[in-house]
């Protein structure tokens, strides 16, 4: 069993009404609950929009809000499965796809 990182970019739902937000959250909870029950969820959380960027070999630190849009990384999920193909199939059930998110799935390389 290997670990795969799913990076969630873009999407909507943040400007929704409280009722719509509750519906979005229910879909996410159901999907992630199913992954957890199957032993395929290694973790995952949404990310805050505020952050820091470090450049110039560490000489420059920018404290800034991160831009909204398709390239904004909004969260991540870690899958536990046997192959990249299996992780990709799990990702196809992500509720974020219905909200316009793009997903990237990558195997986490073990060190050592």
GIGITA-V501382 format. One record per helix or strand. SS is the DSSP state (@ for helix, = for strand). FROM is the first residue (numbers start at 1). TO is the last residue. If there is no record, write none. Layout:
# GIGITA-V501382
ss=[SS,SS]
from=[FROM,FROM]
to=[TO,TO]
This chain:
# GIGITA-V501382
ss=[=,@,=,=,@,=,=,@,@,=]
from=[2,18,41,50,56,60,73,84,95,101]
to=[10,37,46,55,58,65,81,91,99,107]
